Amino acid sequence: MPGQPHTDPVVPRARVANLANALTGVRLVLVPVFLVALFVGDGHETHWRVVAFVVFAVAVITDRFDGALARSYGMITEFGTLADPIADKALIGAALIGLSLLGDLPWWVTGVILVREIVVTVLRLVVLRRGVIPASRGGKLKTLVQAVAIGLFVLPLSGGWLTGAWVVMMAALVLTVITGADYFVSAVRDARSRQTG
């Protein structure tokens, strides 16, 4: 109305203290709990390895839910955007390094996965200034297969079950390399298009 100051509509901001961020926080807290269970005794006690698997599985499940909640119910926050990938990398990294320290997983497997994750994280930080390259279906599949493979190696498996775990891990490694290369190509292509655009 005339004589009244013009005000822009207020866009509601998601509160940092929401369920999605709480689940991310739970995942971060579960990382040291998982490591303690993994290394109890000599690190190969059946009971504690099963406990470690359960903790790892719960942490992975929270990852499935927090992102879905944030997108569906408008709970996306800067904290969540930053903390979620940190929690993911902390969980996967802790599990891989822990298994390699115990001699259950070769260091080269851990190296391939961690190097890929570090390179992609750096690329994301570089690209973040110009926009975000969304996660591809391949990237989401990679994350799922990695989690399943690592979970199987956390369990005290032997014989045919261990062979099956290796098959899943090899699939995870293939997806890790392919999706990493795809992300790199997408980032380069996006940078070039912005320079020429």
Buried (B, 14 or more C-beta within 10 A) or exposed (E): EEEEEEEEEEEEEBEEEBEBBBBBBBBBEBBEBBBEBBBBEEBBBEEBBBBBBBBBBBBBEBBEEBBEBBEEEEBBBEBBEEBBBEBBBBBBBBBBBBBBBBEBBEBEBBEBBBEBBEEBEEBBEEBEEEEEBEEEEBBEBBBBBBBBBBBBBBBBBEEEEBEEBBEBBEBBBEBBBEBBEBBBEBBEEBBEEEEEE
